[in-house]
Amino acid sequence: MEHPRLGSTGTRVSRLCLGMMSYGDASRDWVLDEERSEPIVRHAAEAGITFFDTADSYGRGASERVTGRLLRKIFPSRDDYVLATKVYYPMGEGPNDRGLSRKHILASIDASLTRLGTDYVDLYQIHRWDRHTPIEETMEALHDVVKAGKARHIGASSMYAWQFAKAQHTAESNGWTRFVTMQGHYNLLYREEEREMNPLCLDQGVGLLPWSPLARGLLARAGSPEATTARADSDARIDALYDPEGDRPILDRVAEVAREHEVPPAQVALAWLLAQPGVTAPIIGATKLRHVDDAVAAADLTLTAEELAHLAEPYRPRPFRI
């Protein structure tokens, strides 16, 4: 597997990142407990995936605890993998148990490191923009996290391009640490990031880590409208983010190209995303071994320029969603 640089840094990551949201809190139908998660994470590591992404809010810390235990068990050394987590969403009922204030960031990084069982994370990301906290306060706190050795780099996720530019300018103006990655919502069914955010990141050397690369499974099920999953059945946001009927022309083309290559639709959708400028490593979700296999195979699937254009052509602009 290829190991591109994490944005413009010298850190190398696997071409795919395994998202750990599906592991830890088994109270939800689509989340696996630690015992069922281990074979999948181990399979991903054996396939060459060394980049793992979680967040404190996934299962209110459950994902971080499972992630830490599994990675320590699977990898001989902490230097063998790249670990990312996030901060922003509520972790308690108190008014300071959320957001991007200095108080919450400094408390959260320590809590995350304890749950993960490590002295540092390679990438510490803000999960969303906090309109209630001055960006100067947030960026200085993140800079202090890096200078304390608790994070090697910082990254951001889903926001408006003007907000990201403001954060980067604030950091640069004060000599603080800048974001090196952007984790945005990006796939064949949602491409609004191509308008401003992706070009901004490409210009600034910021690596793209797309989340939901298979559009919550819709792209993986292209050509099989009757297929469903436990998550899709209970996902209140899927209809807000996508339009399964309106997206039918795109889904049909994914299924068509998949048939021509004799591969599952998921491989075609991921191969298209991997071919887009600036994309470092899509964050894949996997609750079955074959999900890992499809993702790894996609990294080796080369689509022609004509096929890439054919897949992209039916897309129509839609409301911006973060």
N, C-alpha and C positions, 0 to 999 in steps of 0.2 A: 504494500500500500504506500502511496505517496505521502510525504510529510511536508506540506507547505508551511511557510512561516505564519505565525499568528499576527496578522496585520503586517506592520513594518518592523516588528520586533525580531529578535534572533531566536525566539522560542519556536520549536517545530511541533506541529500537531498532526494527528492522523487526518486523512482527507474526509473522514466521517467522525462525528461526535455522537456518542451515545447519550441521549437524554435520560435522566434517572427519575423522571416524574412518575413513571409507572411502577416504581418499586418502593415498598416500605409500609404504606398505609393500606392494609388489605380490607378496610371497611368499605371501600368502593369496589364495585364488581371488576373494574378494569385495572386495578392496582394489585400487584403481586407481593406476597410476603417475602421475607428474606430467603426462605428455603427454595421457593419457586423462582426467585430472581437470579440466584447464583448461577444456574446452568446457562442462562442467557448472557449474563455479564461475562462469564468465563469464555463462552463461545465467541463473543465479540472481541475479547482480548486475544484469543488464539487466532482470530482472523486479521489481527493487526490494528484494531482500534485501541488507541491509547489516550483518547480525549473524552472526558466525561463531564457532563453538565447537570447540576442540580440547583436547588434553591432552598432557603430556610423555610419558605412557606409551603413547600410540598409536603403535605401531611403534617404540618406544624412541627417540622424537624425530623419526621420519621424517615424521609428519603435521605437526608444527610447522614443519619445514623447508619442506615443500611449501606449506603454508598461507601462510607468510610470503612466499615467492617469488611465488605466484599473486596474492595481494592487492596486493602492490606493483606488479605488472604490470597488474592490472585497474583499480585505483582511482587517480585522479590524485593524491590526497592521503591521508595517514594519518588526517586528520580525517573522511574520507568513510565510514569503516566502524567498527564496534564489534567488538573482538576479545577473546575469552575463552579462557583455558587453565586447566589444573588441575594439582594436585600431590598426591601421596600414594603411588601405586603404585611398585614397585621400578624403579629406573633403572640398577641395577648389582648386583653380587654382594655388596658390602660391607654391614655392619650399619647404616651410616648413609645408605645409598643409597635409603631408603624412609621412609614415615611422615610425621609432622607435627612433628618436632622443630625447634627453632630452626635447628640446623645444616643440616638437609635443606631447609627452606623457603628460607633465604637463599641456599643454593647453587643450588637449583632455579629460583628466579625469574631469576637471572642466566643460567643455562643456557638456559632457555626464551626469554628475550629475545634471546639470541645466535642461537638456531635460527630464531626468528621474524623476525629482522632489524629489530627495532624497539626504541625506548627504553622503552616501557611497554605494558602490556595494559590494557584497559578494565575487565576483570573477571578477578580471580584467585580460583580456587575450590579448596576442599579436596575431593578426589575421594571420600573416605570419612572416617569417624571413626577416630581413632587412640587405641585404649584403652591404649597403652603410654606416651603422652606427656601430661603435665598440660595441661589445656585452657588454663590461664593462659599457659603457654609458647607454645602455638600462637597464641593470639589476640594476644599481644604481638608475636610475630614478624610476623604478618600486618599488624598496625598499623604496624610499622616499614617494611614493604614499601610500604605506601601513603604514609607520610610521606616516604619516599625518592623518591617520584614514579615508582616502577616499576609501580604499579597504581593505577587510579583508584578502583576499588571491589573488595570481596571478596564471595564467594558460597560456598555450601556445596552438598553433594550427598548424597543418600540416607543417611539416619540416622534414629534414633528421635526423636520430637518432644521428649522430655525432654532428649536430648543437645543438640539445636539450641537449646532454651530455656536450657540451662546455658551454652552458648557465648555467646549473646547477653547474658545476665545478667553473665557474666564481663567481657565487653567494656564494657558500659555502666557497671559498677561501677568500672572502672579508667580510664574516659575513653578507651578504645581504639575503633578502628573496628569497627562492627558489620556483619554480613552483610546484604546487600541483596537477595539472590536465593537460592532453593532449587531445585536441579536434582534433581527426584525422579522415580521410576518411576511413570508415570501414563498410563493409556489406558482404553479401554472394557473391556478384559479384566482390568485390574488397577487397582482403585480404593481400595485400602486407605489411600492418602494422604488420602482424604476424611475419615477418622476423626479424626485429630488434627493432622497436619502442615499440611494445607491451611488449616484454620480458624485455626491459630496464625499462619501466614504472612499470611493475609488480615487478621487483627486487627492485626498488627505492620507492615503495609505492605511486606511482603517479596514480591517478584515470583516467580511460579512459572515455571520453565523445564522442562517435562516432557521426559524422555528416553524413547526408544522409543515415540513416540506412536502408531505403527502395530503395536505388539506384535511387533517383529522380523519384520514383513511379514505376520503372520497376518491382520490386519484388511484389508490391501490385497488379500489373496487370498480374502476372504469370498465365498462362492458358487462358488468354483473349488477344491474340495478336492484336485484332482489337481495343481494348480500348485505349484511349488516354486522355490527360489532356491539359488544356490551357498552363500550364508551359512546358510540354513536347513538344508541338507544336512550342514553341518559344525559346527553350533551345538549344543554339548553342553548349554547352559543353557536352551534353548527349552522342553524338557519340564519343567524344574524351575520355570520362571517361569509357564508356562501349561499349560492342559489342553485341547488342541484339540478333543477330543470333548465334554468337559464344557462347553466354551465355545460349542458349536455353536448354542444358541439365540440368543446375542448375535450371532454371525457371520451367522446367517440373517437377523436383523433389519437388520444393516448392509447386506446384499445386497438385502433388500427395499426399504429406503429409497433405496438407490442406483438401483435400477430405476425407482422412482417419479420420481426427479429426472433420470434418464437420465445419470448420472455414474458414474465408477468408485467402488468401495467406499472407496478411500483418501480420497477427498474428503469422504465422509460421516463417516468416523471422525475425521478432522482437524477438520471443522466442529463436531462434537460437542465435542471437546476445547477448541477456541477459544471455545466458548460457556460454558465453566465459570468460575466466579468465581475471580479472582486470577491466571488464566493470562495471562502476558505474551507468551511466544513459545515454542511447542513446538520442540524441536530435531529437525529432519527429517534423514533420511539420503537421499542420492540418488546412484545409480550410473548413472542414465539420465536423459536430458533430460526425459522424460515424468514422472519422479518430481518434478521441480521444478514442472512445469506443474500436476500434480495438487495439490500443496501450495498453490501460489499461487491456484488456482481455489477451493480450500477456504476461503481467507480471505474470499472473496466469496459463499460459499454460506450462506444463512440457513436454518436448520432451525426449524420451528415448535416451540412449547412441547410440543405433543403428540408430535412426532417425537423430540424430545430425551428425553422421558419413556419413549417406546416403546423406544428404544435402550438406555436405562439399566435398565429394569425387570427383565430376566432375571438380572442380576448377583447372585452369591452370594458372601459373604465367603470369603476364602481365607487361608492363612498369609502373614504379613508377610514380604516378601522385600526385602533391600537389596543 
